[in-house]
Amino acid sequence: MSFAFGASGAPSAPAGLLVNGVSDPLAIDRDTIRFTWMLTGNTRGEMQTAYQILVFANTPPAIQNSTRDPQSAIRNSPIWDSGKVDSDQSASVEYTGPALPAATRFWWKVRIWGVVRQASSLPGPFSAPAFFDTGLNQNEWTAQYIWDGTTNRNNFAYFRKTFVLTNTPALAKVYVTAHNDYLLYCNGQTLGRGPARCDPYHYGQYNAYDVTKLLKPGTNVFAATGHWLGIWRDSGVNARPAFLIEGRFRFDDGSSFT
């Protein structure tokens, strides 16, 4: 007697894909890339016995489609194929492929093998693709820290940057940090606020936002409010006032704009 996951004798496709504990993260540390997924079968006694992960680059010819249609991002050859790995691990699986560039989108998918009550199964279907974006290391920023020249306590500074695009980017990301806090807008839409308490000059946490859908051909604008409290005496971090923002845009033809 044999026991199978389903009519096909194969496990279900994994779901709940995470990279570094986040679904579709917009900026991750490339030194520690780890994949996690959930098993979706409901057959009693089923277990994962092996997995295979594929990672795909968001190559320039496919960049427009791949940001809108995930399937188009996985038609090229993968930049990393883990091969079949005999393991029941499905959390914090380490990426061991080639070094990845900064500020770039990648797609990945995973499938598993399994057994039910000692009966081996066929490999299941691949999961739906998910993406992760690589972030910026400290030495990869081209922007410079700015402020309004004042250092009075509990100070607010206001920033505005206009720029012109001749066509809409296929993928547009903005990276931002401040000391102590910021509130950021793009073309009048609130993007978010942050960052975590940090000294951005040395240990700079930052936030990343996907602004592809907010940009348009012609004049665009980023606007921000920066807040500097001054000297902390409790749980804060002491540093000079700072605001830092950098936008990186990629276009259908493979060109880019910072």
N, C-alpha and C positions, 0 to 999 in steps of 0.2 A: 504494500500500500504506500502511495506517495502523497505528500502534502505540498501544496503549492500556494503561492501568494495570491494568485488569481487564475482566471481562465487561461492565460498565456503561460502560466508556470513561472512568471517573473515577478519581482517586487515592483511596487509602485514607484513612480518618479519622486525623488526627494523634493521637499518644499522648505520654506522658511530660511532661504539662503542668507547667510550673514558673512561679512568680512570684518574681522577685528571686532566682532560683537554688534555690528551695525548693518542694517539693511540698506543697500545701495549707498555706501558712504561717499561723501564728496571730497574728502582729503584724508588719506591714510599715510601713516609712517611706512615707508618702503622697507625699513629694516625688520619689521615684524608684521608680515602679512599672513593671516591665519583664517582658514575657511571653516564654516560651521553649517550644518544642514539638519533637517529633521526627517525621520522616516515617517511615511504616511500610511503604510499598510495597517490593517486592523485584524490580521489573522493571528490567532493566539500562538505564541511560541516562535514567532518569526524573529530573525536576527540578521543583522548585516554582517557579512563575512569579508567583503572587499568593496573597494570604491575606485572610481576613476574620475579625475578632475581635468577639465580642459579650460585653458585661458586663451582669450583671443584679443588681439590688438585692434583698436579702433582706427584702422588704416585710413589714410586720406580719401581714397576713392569711395569708401563706404561710409564716410563720417556722417553725412547728412541722414542717410537712411538709418544708420545704426543708432542715432540718438532718438529717432522716432519709432523705429521698428526693430526691436531687439534681435529678431531672427536674421536680419540682414548683416548683423555684426558677427555672426558665427558661420558664415559661408566660406571664409578663408581658412587657411591652415592655422591651427593653434600655435601660439608662441610657446606654450608649455602644455605637455601632456604627461600627467603623472603616471600613465599606464595603469594597469590593474594592480592595486596595492592590497594585499591580503591583510585586512585589519578591520576591527569593529569600531574604530574611532570615527566619530562623526562631529566632533567639536574641536576647535583650535588645531585643525590640520595645517601644517606649515607649508607655505609656498616655497619651492626650491628651484624655481625656474631662473631664467636669465634676469639680470638687473633691469629694472623698469625705469623709464624716464619720468621726470617730474610733470605734474599738471596734465596728465593724460588719462583718458577713460579706457578701461578694459572691461571685457565681458567674460563671464565664466559660467560653467554648468557642471553638473555632477550626476553620476549614476552609481548604482550599487548592485552588488550581488548579495545573496542571502540564503538562509536555510530555514526550514520550518520542521521542527521535530526530526532533525537529523537528515532530512531530505534536501539535497542541494537544488538551488533554483538557477534559472537563466539570469543573465544580466537584465536589469530593468531599463526602462527608457530614461533618457537624460531629463534632468529638471528643466523647467523654463529658465532661460538665461537671466542672470542678474549682473549688475555692473558694480565696479568700484573705481574711484578716481584717486590717482596718486597725488600727494600734496607737494609742498615746497620745503626743502631743507633750509636751514638758516642762511647758507651761502648761495641760494638759488633765487632769492628775491632781487629784482632790479629796482624796485621802488625804494625811496628813502623816507625815514621817519620825519614827520613835520609836526609843528604846533603853531600857535599864534604868537609866540614870543613872550608870553606872560607865564609867571609861575605862582600867581596868587592862589591861596588855598580855595578848594571847592570851586574850581574854575570850569566854565564851559567854553569850548571853542567850536567854531562852525566852519565846515569845509564844503567845497563844491567843485566838481571837475566835469567839464563838458568835453565831449569828443565826437567826432564825425565818422560814421560808417557808410561806405558806399553800397554795401549789401549786408544782409543779415548773416551772422555767423551760424555755422552748423552746431557749434558747441561754444558757449561763453561761460567762463567761470570768473568769479571775483574772490580774492583772498583779502582778509582784513583783520587788523588787531588794533588795540589801543591800550593806553595806561591812563586812567583806570578802566574806563568804559567807553563804548560807542553805541550809536543808533544809526543805522545805515539805510538809505533809500536809493532806489534806481528808477528813474523816470517817474517819480512820484509814488512808487510802490514801496512799502516797508519791506526790507529784506530780513532784518533781525537785529539783535543786540548781543553784546558780549564784551570781552571774552571771559574765560576763567581768570581769576586773580593770578597775575604773573608779572614778572619783569620781562617785557617783550624784547628788550635789548639783549638778553642772555638766555632766557628760557621761554621764548615766545610762543605761548599758545595762540592760535588764531582760528578764525572761522572761514569756511568756504561756502559760497552760494552759487547755484546754477541760475544764471540770468538769461539764458538763451531766449526764452519766450518773452522777455521784457524789452529786448533791444529791437531796433528798427533801423532801416536805412535813413541817413540824415543825422541830425543832432540828437545825442543822448546825454544823460547827465547822471552822475553819482553825487549824492549829497549826504552829509553826515554831521551828527553832533558828537563831539568828544567831551568827556568829563574827566577832570583830574582832581582828586580829593586832596592830595598832599601827603603828609607824612602819616603812616599807619603806626598805631601803638598796640594793635591786637593781631588779628589773623591776616591782615593784608600784606602786600609786598611793596616795599619802597623802591621807587624808581622815578626818573624824570618824566614829565608829561610826554606823551607820544601818540601819534596816529599814523597808521600805515595801511595803504590799500594798493592792490595790484590786480588788474584785470588781464586775463589771457583768453584770446578768442581764436578759434580755428575755423577755417572756411572749407567749403566743398572741394576746392582745388588743392587742398593740402597746405595752403599758406596760413600764416598766423599773424596776430597783431597783439601787442602788449601795451 
